[in-house]
Amino acid sequence: MAFQYDEFVKRNNGYISNDIQGKIRNARVLFAGCGLGSGPVICAARTGFQHFVLIDGDTVDAHNLNRQFFDFDDVGTPKVEALKKHILRINPEAKVEAHVAMLDKANAAELVSKVDMIFDTIDFVDLEAVLALHGNAAALAKPIFTAMNIGFGAGVLYFPPGSGQSLPELLQKDVEAAAAEGNLSYTAVFTRVMSRIGAHLDRQVMEEVAKALTIMEDGTACPASQIAVGSFSVAALAMAMMHDMLAGLEVPGAPHMVIHSFRNHTTKLVNIAG
C-alpha cells in the first residue's frame, strides 16, 4: 500500500483546516532533547508534520520506557535514531535529520537557522545549552516552545518571535544572583525559579523536586521522578499550542507558562518571572 499524505491526515479534517494542515506539512521543526521530547515528536508526526531535525546525544535506557515514546527493542540505541525509525513507520515520506550529539554553544546557531520553529526539552541540568538554544532562537526570530513534565501534568512556555522575551532574559536575575553567591549552577538557578512558581504546582511535585535538588547540590546525578501521564500531557499541550500558533490564534506567551494538572484538574497561566 502506497503512503498518501491526504489519506493519512484525513481524520484531522474539521479540527485542522486545509490551510493549516499545509503549514504543518511544510514546517521544519527542531526538537532539541529527545527524551521528554519523544512524545511531542511522535504527536507531531501523527499530526502531519514531516520535516524533523532531532538532536540528542543520549541512548535509550530501560528506565526511560515508563514515560518516553520508545520500546524495549530500542534500549541501547541512540534516542534520535530510535525516534527516526518510529517517525518513518508512521510517515515513510517524512524527512528526518538525526544528530547523535548534545546541543551546545558550538552547534546551536546552525541548527536553529535551518528550521521554522523549535521545541526545547533539553535537560535543564545543561543550563549553558538551554541558554544557547534560546539565545539563538531570539536572535534569529524563531518561535520556541519549552516544556516540563510536572508530575501528573505538564507546563509549556512559548516565546513568540520578536516578542522581546527570551529565556536568557527571564533568567538573567537568577543567573546573576547565583553567580554573586559563587554558585552558578543549574541547581541554584532552578531553585530560584521553582521558589516563584511552587505555589502553583501540586504539593507532591514540589516534594519530589526538593528531594532531587538536595541530592544534586554536590553535583551528584539524580534522575527526577517522571511518569507517563506527564509525558503524554507535554505532547498534547505542546501540539495544541503549536497548532494554534500556526493558525494565528492567540497563544499565551512568556513570561506566562501554561500549566495543566490532572491531579487537580486545573489549567493555570503562571508568571515565571515572579
Long-range contacts (C-beta under 8 A, 24 or more apart in sequence): 3-91, 3-92, 3-93, 5-48, 5-50, 5-91, 5-93, 8-48, 8-91, 9-47, 9-48, 12-47, 12-48, 16-47, 16-48, 16-243, 17-247, 20-243, 20-246, 20-247, 21-48, 23-246, 24-48, 24-49, 24-243, 24-246, 25-49, 25-50, 26-51, 27-51, 27-116, 27-117, 27-246, 28-53, 28-114, 28-115, 28-116, 28-117, 29-53, 29-115, 29-116, 29-117, 29-118, 29-119, 30-55, 30-111, 30-112, 30-114, 30-115, 30-117, 30-118, 30-119, 31-55, 31-119, 31-121, 32-56, 32-103, 32-111, 32-118, 32-119, 32-120, 32-121, 32-122, 32-133, 33-103, 33-120, 33-121, 33-122, 33-123, 34-58, 34-79, 34-80, 34-83, 34-121, 35-64, 35-68, 35-79, 35-121, 35-123, 36-68, 36-121, 36-147, 36-149, 36-226, 36-231, 36-234, 37-119, 37-121, 37-147, 38-68, 38-69, 38-70, 38-79, 38-83, 38-231, 39-68, 39-69, 39-231, 39-232, 39-234, 39-235, 40-119, 40-121, 40-147, 40-234, 40-235, 40-238, 40-239, 41-69, 41-83, 41-87, 42-69, 42-83, 42-86, 42-87, 42-90, 42-235, 43-235, 43-236, 43-238, 43-239, 44-239, 44-242, 45-86, 45-87, 45-90, 45-91, 45-94, 46-90, 47-239, 47-243, 50-91, 50-93, 50-94, 50-95, 51-94, 51-95, 52-84, 52-87, 52-94, 52-95, 52-96, 52-97, 53-97, 53-99, 53-111, 53-114, 53-115, 54-80, 54-83, 54-84, 54-96, 54-97, 54-98, 54-99, 55-80, 55-98, 55-99, 55-101, 55-102, 55-103, 55-107, 55-111, 56-80, 56-99, 56-100, 56-101, 56-102, 57-100, 57-101, 57-102, 63-223, 66-226, 66-227, 66-228, 67-149, 67-226, 67-227, 67-228, 67-230, 67-231, 68-231, 69-231, 102-126, 102-129, 103-129, 103-132, 103-133, 104-128, 104-129, 104-132, 105-129, 105-132, 108-132, 108-133, 108-135, 108-136, 109-136, 109-140, 112-136, 112-137, 112-140, 112-142, 113-140, 115-142, 116-142, 116-143, 117-142, 117-143, 117-144, 117-145, 117-242, 117-245, 118-142, 118-143, 118-144, 118-145, 119-144, 119-145, 119-146, 119-147, 119-238, 119-242, 120-144, 120-145, 120-146, 120-147, 121-146, 121-147, 121-234, 124-186, 124-190, 125-186, 125-216, 126-186, 127-185, 127-186, 127-189, 130-167, 131-167, 131-168, 131-171, 134-159, 134-166, 134-167, 134-168, 135-166, 135-168, 137-166, 138-166, 138-168, 138-169, 143-245, 145-238, 145-241, 145-242, 147-234, 147-237, 147-238, 148-234, 149-226, 149-227, 149-230, 149-231, 149-233, 149-234, 150-201, 150-202, 150-205, 150-230, 150-233, 150-259, 150-261, 151-201, 151-202, 151-204, 151-205, 151-208, 151-227, 151-229, 151-230, 151-261, 151-263, 152-202, 152-227, 152-229, 152-230, 152-233, 152-261, 152-262, 152-263, 153-202, 153-229, 153-230, 153-233, 153-259, 153-260, 153-261, 153-262, 153-263, 154-230, 154-233, 154-234, 154-236, 154-237, 154-238, 154-259, 154-260, 155-257, 155-258, 155-259, 155-260, 155-270, 156-234, 156-237, 156-238, 156-241, 156-257, 156-258, 157-254, 157-256, 157-257, 157-258, 157-272, 158-241, 158-245, 158-251, 158-252, 158-253, 158-254, 158-258, 159-253, 159-254, 160-245, 160-251, 160-253, 163-253, 163-254, 165-253, 165-254, 165-255, 166-254, 167-254, 170-254, 170-255, 170-272, 170-273, 186-216, 187-213, 187-216, 187-217, 193-272, 196-272, 196-273, 196-274, 197-257, 197-259, 197-270, 197-272, 200-259, 200-268, 200-270, 201-259, 201-261, 202-261, 202-263, 202-264, 204-263, 229-262, 233-260, 233-262
